[in-house]
């Protein structure tokens, strides 16, 4: 079969198909700003999830180190870590007047 793009249009059908193809290209170009606006809105909805994944990836490195160092310290290291977290929470709770600003 001969490629349709290799020959010049001869019949009325060829000219109508050429006109319909050109109209389809111009219609697609006309719809492009709306499609891009919709795609931008959709990506705007997904942006917080992307930032969350990036933050989780960045914070994974120090937390992996802290987990390994606290496990290497044994039970005493885990106990000290738990007490440090409790003292920070206690100080925050004690300073607040409404007792509701330090929720975890």
N, C-alpha and C positions, 0 to 999 in steps of 0.2 A: 504494500500500500504506500502510496506517495504521501509525503508529509505535506500537510495543508499550508504550512508556513513557507514552503519553498516555491509556491507558484503565486502568480498574481490572480486577483479575483476576476472571473470571467462571467459568471452567471449572476442572476438576480439574488439567488440564495447566498452566494458568496458575499455580495455587497451588503445584504441584510445582516448576515452573521458578523461582518466586520463592524457595521454600525452598532449592532447590539453589544459587541465586545467593548467598543469604545464607550458606549453609554454605561456599561457596567463598571468600567474603570473610573469614569467620572463620578458615578454614584457612590462608589466605594470611597473616593477621595472626599466627597461631600460629607459622608458619614464619619470620616476619620476623627474629627475633633470631638464629636460626642462619644465615640468609642474610647478614645484616649482619656477623656474626662471620667468616664465610667471605670476604666482600668485604674486611673489614679485614685479614685474614691475607694475602690476595692483594696488597693495596696495601702491606702491610708488606714483602712480597718485592720489590716494585717500587721501594720507597723509595730504596735505594742508587743505583739507576740514575737516578732523578730528581735526587738530590743531585749525582751526577756530571755530569749535563747542566747543572745550575745552576752548578756550579763551572767547567765548561768555558766557559759563556757569560760568567761574570764575569771569568775570566782571559783571555778572548780580547781584550779591549780593551787591557790593557797589553802583551800579547805582540805585538799588531799594531803598536803604537807602537814597541816595541823592534826589531821586524823592519824596519820602515821606516827607523828611525834607523841601524841597523847596515848596511843596504844603501846608505844615503846616504853613510855614512862611507867606503865603498869597501873595498878589500882590507885596508887597514891597520886599519880598525875591526873587521872580521870576525876578523882575526888577534888583535887585542887581546882581543876577546870570548872567543875560543877559549882563549887563554892564561889568562885570568881563571878560566874554568871548570876548566881543568886544575890551576891552583894550589890552588883550593879542594878539589878531589878529592885532590891530593897531600898537603895538610896533614891532611885527614881520615884518609887511609890511614896516614900516618906516625905519627899520634897513637894509633891503635888498636893494642891489644896483640895481638888475635887476627886482625887484617887482614880481618875479615869484616863489620864493622859499617857499612861505607860502600859498600854495593853500590848500583849505579845501574841 
